[in-house]
Amino acid sequence: MASQKTLRICEHGHRYYKSSDCPTCPVCNEAQKPQHGFLRELSSPARNALLHQEIDTLEKLSGYRETDILALHGVGPASLPVLRQHLARAGLKFKN
């Protein structure tokens, strides 16, 4: 059974529909998307999950195991190749 989408209006007046309990406005989220860096290439849920944990640099990311990152709500397996690639470019890797 498909989830029913409901109309939401964010504090900035943007109107959007969501089927989940997630309160994030997609319009506001896109406007806050970084202009460069590894966070820009992630989906909004993955980016928000990392930022919620204050993981905003590759150095901080390298202090975590892949399983720790995957355990964050919003981060899925599709994010790992992007994160690995950015870590490798910086000469870093996930913690063992």
C-alpha positions as CSV (number, residue, x, y, z in Angstrom):
1,M,0.0,0.0,0.0
2,A,1.4,3.4,-1.0
3,S,1.8,6.1,1.6
4,Q,-0.5,9.1,1.4
5,K,1.3,12.3,0.8
6,T,0.2,15.3,2.9
7,L,0.7,19.0,2.1
8,R,3.3,20.7,4.4
9,I,4.3,24.4,4.6
10,C,7.7,25.2,6.1
11,E,8.4,28.3,8.2
12,H,9.5,30.1,5.0
13,G,6.2,29.5,3.3
14,H,7.3,26.8,0.9
15,R,4.6,24.3,0.1
16,Y,5.5,20.7,-0.5
17,Y,4.1,17.2,-0.1
18,K,5.6,14.4,2.0
19,S,4.5,10.8,2.8
20,S,6.9,10.5,5.8
21,D,7.2,12.2,9.1
22,C,10.4,14.0,8.0
23,P,9.9,17.7,8.6
24,T,12.6,18.8,6.1
25,C,11.5,21.2,3.4
26,P,13.0,20.1,0.1
27,V,13.1,23.7,-1.2
28,C,15.0,25.0,1.9
29,N,17.2,21.9,1.9
30,E,18.3,22.6,-1.7
31,A,19.0,26.2,-0.9
32,Q,21.3,25.1,1.9
33,K,23.2,22.6,-0.2
34,P,26.9,23.3,-0.1
35,Q,28.4,24.7,-3.3
36,H,31.4,22.4,-3.2
37,G,32.9,19.5,-1.4
38,F,31.9,15.9,-0.6
39,L,28.6,16.9,1.1
40,R,27.3,18.5,-2.1
41,E,27.3,15.1,-3.8
42,L,25.2,13.3,-1.2
43,S,21.5,13.0,-1.1
44,S,19.8,15.4,1.3
45,P,19.0,12.7,3.9
46,A,22.6,11.5,3.9
47,R,24.0,15.0,4.1
48,N,21.7,15.9,6.9
49,A,22.6,12.7,8.8
50,L,26.3,13.5,8.6
51,L,25.8,17.2,9.6
52,H,23.6,16.1,12.5
53,Q,26.7,14.2,13.8
54,E,28.9,17.2,13.0
55,I,30.7,15.3,10.3
56,D,31.4,18.2,8.0
57,T,35.0,17.5,6.9
58,L,36.8,14.5,5.4
59,E,39.1,14.4,8.3
60,K,36.2,13.9,10.7
61,L,34.6,11.3,8.3
62,S,37.9,9.3,8.4
63,G,37.4,8.9,12.1
64,Y,34.4,6.6,11.5
65,R,34.0,3.1,10.2
66,E,31.8,2.5,7.2
67,T,29.4,0.5,9.4
68,D,29.1,3.5,11.7
69,I,28.2,5.8,8.8
70,L,25.7,3.3,7.4
71,A,24.0,3.0,10.8
72,L,23.1,6.7,10.6
73,H,19.4,7.3,9.6
74,G,19.4,8.7,6.1
75,V,22.7,7.2,4.9
76,G,22.4,4.2,2.5
77,P,24.8,2.1,0.6
78,A,24.7,4.4,-2.4
79,S,26.5,7.1,-0.4
80,L,29.6,4.9,0.4
81,P,31.2,5.0,-3.0
82,V,31.0,8.8,-3.1
83,L,32.4,9.0,0.4
84,R,35.2,6.5,-0.4
85,Q,36.2,8.4,-3.5
86,H,36.4,11.8,-1.7
87,L,38.4,10.2,1.1
88,A,40.8,8.6,-1.3
89,R,41.4,11.9,-3.2
90,A,42.3,13.5,0.1
91,G,44.7,10.5,1.0
92,L,42.3,9.3,3.7
93,K,40.1,6.3,4.3
94,F,37.5,5.1,6.7
95,K,38.6,3.9,10.1
96,N,39.2,0.1,10.3
